[in-house]
Amino acid sequence: MNTPAALSPADTASSRLAAVQDRIRQACAAAGRAPASVSLLAVSKTWEASRVLELALLGQHAFGENYLQEALAKIAACEAAGSSPIEWHFIGPIQSNKTRPIAEHFHWVHSVEREKIAVRLSEQRPAGSQPLQVCVQVNVSGEESKSGCEPTEALPLALAVARLPGLQLRGLMTIPEPSDDVGLQRSRFAALRQLFEGIQRALNAQGIDANCFDTLSMGMSDDLEAAVAEGATLVRVGTALFGRRPTSVTPSPVVRPLT
Ligand SMILES: *Cc1c(COP(=O)(O)O)cnc(C)c1O
């Protein structure tokens, strides 16, 4: 029987989720790791709440957001829709005047790169809530990237986070420069893992309980295999789950009069 092209295997939320889960499983198998050692964070920035709800119904429970206003509206919409409990992760740059709603509405923050932000998040975490789960974001790409603290600043920042009562230090996060070179991808992820291991030793040496320091947040749609090969415990995937994001609207350039 003829199958019209339009009815060929559907590109649905369910098929995309299964494909990403399969990539993670295969990357784990290739690295000799247990598939359950890597969790999937669905990065839903720019997508509507209905797309989050669709994946939540399929069993995906952790979602990552970058833009605060958009995220707050989406969190409220998902709650109003009566979805199963969703774990919300803030993964975008943090301005200090935006820390309060982040401390109030998120379970995790992956993008702490300054002590001042950590202190505010801790102070503003509502009493009675679980501590905010925090990863320190590190720039392992040198000049090629601007977000994240320097590798040399990661240990002091991690120690500062570990001492704050409203926060639970969970690990490190990085966004390397985009590259098709798998060797380069792996070297960046390996650098984060080595830093992670050094911090783990330092925490133990200082008598700080390092049991919860268990998260290497690295790998996205285009490089998750390299990240899993180097020890990622959480991959942050947007495009491969939701499709290509609408290209962001860039503000029109300022035109200066010629003088
Ligand atoms: C957008 C984003 C992602 C997801 O990237 P994809 O390439 O779409 O998978 C992951 N992490 C962070 C911090 C992001 O901003």
Ligand as a Chemical Component Dictionary entry (heavy atoms), coordinates in Angstrom:
data_LIG
# 
_chem_comp.id                   LIG 
_chem_comp.type                 NON-POLYMER 
_chem_comp.pdbx_formal_charge   0 
_chem_comp.three_letter_code    LIG 
# 
loop_
_chem_comp_atom.comp_id 
_chem_comp_atom.atom_id 
_chem_comp_atom.alt_atom_id 
_chem_comp_atom.type_symbol 
_chem_comp_atom.charge 
_chem_comp_atom.model_Cartn_x 
_chem_comp_atom.model_Cartn_y 
_chem_comp_atom.model_Cartn_z 
_chem_comp_atom.pdbx_ordinal 
LIG C1 C1 C 0 19.180 27.514 24.633 1  
LIG C2 C2 C 0 20.052 26.806 25.610 2  
LIG C3 C3 C 0 20.216 25.417 25.569 3  
LIG C4 C4 C 0 19.601 24.520 24.506 4  
LIG O1 O1 O 0 20.287 24.656 23.297 5  
LIG P1 P1 P 0 19.868 23.763 22.029 6  
LIG O2 O2 O 0 21.048 23.917 21.132 7  
LIG O3 O3 O 0 18.627 24.349 21.476 8  
LIG O4 O4 O 0 19.695 22.373 22.484 9  
LIG C5 C5 C 0 20.996 24.828 26.557 10 
LIG N1 N1 N 0 21.573 25.555 27.527 11 
LIG C6 C6 C 0 21.439 26.893 27.602 12 
LIG C7 C7 C 0 22.094 27.639 28.702 13 
LIG C8 C8 C 0 20.686 27.559 26.640 14 
LIG O5 O5 O 0 20.570 28.892 26.720 15 
# 
loop_
_chem_comp_bond.comp_id 
_chem_comp_bond.atom_id_1 
_chem_comp_bond.atom_id_2 
_chem_comp_bond.value_order 
_chem_comp_bond.pdbx_ordinal 
LIG C1 C2 SING 1  
LIG C2 C3 SING 2  
LIG C2 C8 DOUB 3  
LIG C3 C4 SING 4  
LIG C3 C5 DOUB 5  
LIG C4 O1 SING 6  
LIG O1 P1 SING 7  
LIG P1 O2 DOUB 8  
LIG P1 O3 SING 9  
LIG P1 O4 SING 10 
LIG C5 N1 SING 11 
LIG N1 C6 DOUB 12 
LIG C6 C7 SING 13 
LIG C6 C8 SING 14 
LIG C8 O5 SING 15 
# 
